[in-house]
Amino acid sequence: MAFLQQVIGHVRDYWKAIGVPLGYLASLSGDSLSDSSHRDLGAILFCGGLILMACGMPTVRRFMEDEPLRRGSENVVLLGVFLFAVATTPIYTAIKAVWGAGQPDDYRGSVASLFLIYILLPWAARWVEPKGFPFQRLPSRIRRATVFRTVANGAGIFAIAAFLNARFFAYPGPLISTVLTLMVAMAAVTHKTYARARKLCTQVHIDVQSLLRAMDDLDDAKRRDEVARRRLIHCWPRPHMNRETDDKRATARDIWAALKLDFCTTIDSGYRFSGMPFLADGAVVDLEDRVLAAIDTAAPDGAGQVRDDLHAILGACATRIDVLA
């Protein structure tokens, strides 16, 4: 009930934002009619769509500014709009193919758009990724990485299918079996993408828990050192009491080194040049500085914010744990 009330409240506050997608669709439809006999209707739709978009943009801007985690996500929205614009030709071709009206020229026009999505979408996804609040935004980062990779893989596979349709349109028998094979390949690569994300989240969850336990053991050793130091403060020469603490520090550093490799691993692909790392490079460097500072300090309980960030990472991975992935 509370969730329903929250949804109703958001709809009441931000309903004018619907003008942006509706206006975009109207302008797009009007532009498609500019070279037809319905040119006047196309001009009305195009201008009306621009007016709707202009009316909805202030509400969209207010929606983004009301919540700190929404700020910086504008580029993701723009990428979605650009993706939809590029995909209009393939979508139109797919609709015609379902109705049995597809022609070779339609498929040829879709090949370039689909290949453009396949090649550029992974890089664009990394570029538009919000920079602030890296640990709070981690669940959506993982979700965007897998979704964008699935869309890119689908675009590449459908580009091959469209090319084959344009080239071998007159041979439907072998063409149908080839397209079905590509559909199976699409299912396989999608499963592999999500399995990779689940496997990485499982490994990160295990290593983060190990680091937290190691830091707890280190804090206990620091407290024992502090108590022993107070008891033997008047002894001379002072005995070497921090051997256990040094061992705990070395253990924590080793676990962090393994965890850092997890953070630098890409979520959606084994190729780093086009994949999305689990955490951005800047977030990894910042977290490393704070973790090592907490390990090296002599005072116990000096890693409060670090622990909060690590627990946020645990929360992001908790729903994606799969030990059999």
C-alpha positions in Angstrom: 0.0 0.0 0.0 2.8 2.4 0.9 4.5 1.6 -2.4 1.3 2.3 -4.4 0.9 5.6 -2.6 4.5 6.5 -3.4 3.9 5.7 -7.1 0.7 7.8 -7.1 2.5 10.7 -5.5 5.3 10.6 -8.1 2.7 10.5 -10.9 0.9 13.5 -9.4 4.1 15.5 -9.1 5.8 14.6 -12.4 3.0 13.7 -14.8 4.0 16.6 -17.2 7.3 14.8 -17.9 5.3 12.4 -20.2 5.4 15.3 -22.7 9.0 14.6 -23.5 8.7 11.0 -24.9 5.3 11.8 -26.5 6.7 14.9 -28.1 9.7 13.1 -29.4 7.5 10.4 -30.9 5.2 13.0 -32.5 8.2 14.9 -34.0 9.7 11.7 -35.3 6.3 10.7 -36.9 6.0 14.2 -38.4 9.5 14.0 -39.8 8.7 10.7 -41.5 5.6 12.3 -43.2 7.6 15.2 -44.6 8.2 13.6 -48.0 4.7 12.1 -48.3 1.3 13.4 -49.4 0.5 14.2 -45.7 3.1 16.9 -45.5 0.9 19.4 -43.7 0.0 16.8 -41.0 3.7 16.0 -40.7 4.5 19.7 -40.1 1.8 19.9 -37.4 3.0 16.8 -35.6 6.6 17.9 -35.8 5.9 21.4 -34.3 3.5 20.0 -31.8 6.0 17.5 -30.7 8.6 20.2 -30.1 6.1 22.1 -28.0 5.3 19.1 -25.9 9.0 18.4 -25.3 9.6 22.0 -24.3 6.7 21.8 -21.8 7.9 18.6 -20.3 11.6 19.4 -19.9 11.2 21.6 -16.7 9.4 18.7 -15.0 12.1 16.3 -16.0 14.8 18.7 -14.7 12.9 19.0 -11.4 12.6 15.3 -11.2 16.4 14.9 -11.6 17.2 17.5 -9.1 14.8 16.3 -6.3 17.0 13.3 -5.5 20.8 13.5 -5.3 21.2 10.0 -6.8 19.3 11.1 -9.9 21.7 13.9 -10.7 24.3 13.0 -13.3 21.9 10.5 -14.9 20.9 12.9 -17.7 23.5 11.4 -20.1 22.0 7.9 -19.6 18.6 9.3 -20.6 20.1 11.0 -23.6 21.8 7.8 -24.6 18.4 6.0 -24.4 16.8 8.6 -26.6 19.7 8.4 -29.1 19.5 4.6 -29.1 15.8 4.7 -29.8 16.4 7.2 -32.6 19.0 5.0 -34.3 16.8 1.9 -33.8 13.7 3.4 -35.5 14.6 2.0 -38.9 15.3 -1.6 -37.6 12.1 -1.4 -35.5 10.1 -0.3 -38.5 11.6 -3.1 -40.6 10.9 -5.7 -37.9 7.2 -4.6 -37.8 7.0 -5.0 -41.6 8.7 -8.4 -41.4 6.1 -9.6 -38.9 3.3 -8.6 -41.2 5.1 -10.3 -44.1 5.7 -7.0 -46.0 9.5 -6.8 -45.6 11.6 -6.1 -48.7 15.4 -6.4 -49.3 15.8 -2.6 -49.3 14.2 -2.5 -45.8 16.8 -5.0 -44.5 19.7 -3.2 -46.1 18.7 0.1 -44.4 18.7 -1.7 -41.0 22.1 -3.3 -41.2 24.0 0.0 -40.8 21.9 1.1 -37.8 22.3 -2.2 -36.0 26.0 -2.4 -36.5 26.4 1.1 -35.3 24.6 0.1 -32.1 26.7 -3.0 -31.7 30.0 -1.2 -32.1 29.3 2.1 -30.2 26.9 1.2 -27.4 29.4 -0.4 -25.0 31.8 2.7 -25.3 28.9 5.1 -25.0 27.6 3.2 -21.9 30.9 3.7 -20.2 31.0 7.4 -21.1 27.5 8.3 -19.8 27.9 6.4 -16.6 27.3 8.8 -13.6 30.5 9.6 -11.7 29.1 10.6 -8.3 28.0 8.2 -5.5 29.8 5.2 -7.0 28.8 2.8 -4.2 25.2 3.9 -3.9 24.8 3.7 -7.6 26.5 0.3 -7.9 23.2 -1.8 -8.3 22.1 0.4 -11.3 25.6 0.3 -12.7 25.6 -3.5 -12.8 22.1 -3.5 -14.3 23.0 -1.0 -17.0 26.1 -2.9 -17.9 24.2 -6.1 -18.5 21.3 -4.5 -20.3 23.4 -2.4 -22.6 25.7 -5.4 -23.4 22.6 -7.5 -24.2 21.2 -4.8 -26.4 24.6 -4.5 -28.2 24.9 -8.2 -28.7 21.3 -8.4 -30.0 22.0 -5.6 -32.4 25.0 -7.4 -33.8 23.2 -10.6 -34.2 20.1 -9.0 -35.8 22.5 -7.0 -38.1 23.7 -10.3 -39.5 20.2 -11.6 -39.8 19.2 -8.4 -41.7 22.2 -8.7 -44.0 21.3 -12.3 -44.8 17.6 -11.3 -45.4 18.7 -8.6 -47.8 21.2 -10.9 -49.6 19.2 -14.2 -49.8 15.7 -12.9 -49.8 14.7 -15.2 -52.6 15.7 -18.4 -50.7 13.4 -18.5 -47.6 14.1 -22.1 -46.6 17.8 -21.9 -45.7 17.3 -18.3 -44.5 14.7 -19.4 -41.9 17.1 -22.0 -40.4 19.9 -19.5 -40.4 17.9 -16.9 -38.6 16.7 -19.5 -36.0 20.3 -20.4 -35.4 21.1 -16.7 -34.8 18.3 -16.5 -32.3 19.7 -19.5 -30.4 23.1 -17.7 -30.4 21.4 -14.6 -29.0 19.9 -16.6 -26.1 23.3 -18.2 -25.4 25.3 -14.9 -25.3 22.6 -13.3 -23.2 22.8 -16.1 -20.7 26.6 -15.8 -20.6 26.5 -12.1 -20.0 24.2 -12.4 -17.0 26.1 -15.5 -15.7 29.3 -13.5 -15.8 27.7 -10.7 -13.9 26.4 -13.0 -11.2 29.7 -14.8 -10.9 31.6 -11.6 -10.5 29.1 -10.3 -7.9 29.5 -13.6 -6.0 33.3 -13.3 -5.9 33.1 -9.6 -4.9 30.7 -10.5 -2.1 33.0 -13.2 -0.8 36.2 -11.0 -0.9 34.5 -8.0 0.7 33.3 -10.2 3.6 36.8 -11.6 3.9 38.2 -8.0 4.0 35.7 -6.9 6.7 36.6 -9.9 8.8 40.3 -9.2 8.4 39.7 -5.6 9.4 37.8 -6.7 12.5 40.6 -9.1 13.5 43.1 -6.2 12.9 41.1 -3.9 15.1 41.1 -6.5 17.9 44.9 -6.9 17.6 45.2 -3.1 17.7 43.2 -2.9 20.9 45.3 -5.6 22.5 48.4 -3.7 21.6 47.0 -0.5 23.1 46.1 -2.3 26.4 49.6 -3.9 26.5 51.3 -0.6 25.7 49.5 1.1 28.6 50.6 -1.6 31.0 54.2 -1.6 30.0 54.6 2.1 29.4 57.2 2.4 32.1 59.2 -0.7 31.1 62.6 -0.1 29.4 63.5 -1.4 26.9 59.9 -1.7 25.6 59.1 -5.1 24.2 58.0 -5.6 20.6 54.3 -6.2 21.0 52.9 -5.6 17.5 54.0 -8.8 15.8 50.4 -10.1 15.7 49.2 -6.7 14.4 51.8 -6.8 11.6 50.6 -10.2 10.6 47.0 -9.0 10.6 47.9 -6.0 8.5 49.7 -8.2 5.9 46.6 -10.4 5.7 44.3 -7.5 5.2 46.5 -6.1 2.5 46.6 -9.4 0.7 42.8 -9.6 0.7 42.5 -6.1 -0.5 44.9 -6.9 -3.4 42.5 -9.7 -4.5 39.5 -7.5 -4.0 41.0 -4.7 -6.1 41.3 -7.2 -9.0 37.6 -7.9 -8.6 36.8 -4.2 -8.8 38.8 -3.8 -12.0 37.2 -6.8 -13.7 34.6 -6.0 -16.3 31.0 -6.9 -15.6 29.6 -7.6 -19.0 32.6 -8.7 -21.1 36.0 -10.2 -20.9 37.4 -7.4 -23.0 38.3 -4.4 -20.9 38.5 -2.0 -23.8 34.8 -2.3 -24.4 33.5 -3.7 -21.1 32.1 -1.9 -18.0 34.5 -2.3 -14.9 32.8 -3.2 -11.7 33.9 0.1 -10.3 35.3 3.1 -12.1 39.0 3.6 -11.9 38.7 6.8 -9.7 36.4 5.0 -7.2 38.9 2.1 -6.9 41.8 4.5 -6.3 39.9 6.5 -3.7 38.7 3.4 -1.9 42.2 1.9 -1.9 43.7 5.0 -0.3 41.1 4.9 2.5 41.4 1.1 3.0 45.2 1.2 3.3 45.0 4.2 5.5 42.6 2.4 7.8 44.9 -0.7 7.8 48.1 1.3 8.5 46.7 3.5 11.3 47.5 2.5 14.9 44.0 3.4 16.2 41.3 0.8 16.1 37.8 1.6 14.7 39.3 4.1 12.3 37.5 2.8 9.2 33.9 3.8 9.7 33.2 5.3 6.3 35.2 2.5 4.6 33.1 -0.1 6.3 29.9 1.7 5.1 31.1 1.7 1.5 32.0 -2.0 1.7 28.6 -2.8 3.2 27.0 -0.8 0.3 29.0 -3.1 -2.1 27.7 -6.1 -0.3 24.2 -4.9 -0.6 24.6 -4.3 -4.4 25.9 -7.9 -4.8 23.5 -9.6 -2.4 20.7 -10.0 -4.9 23.0 -11.4 -7.6 24.8 -14.2 -5.7 25.0 -17.4 -7.6 27.6 -19.9 -6.4 26.9 -22.2 -9.3 27.3 -19.5 -12.1 
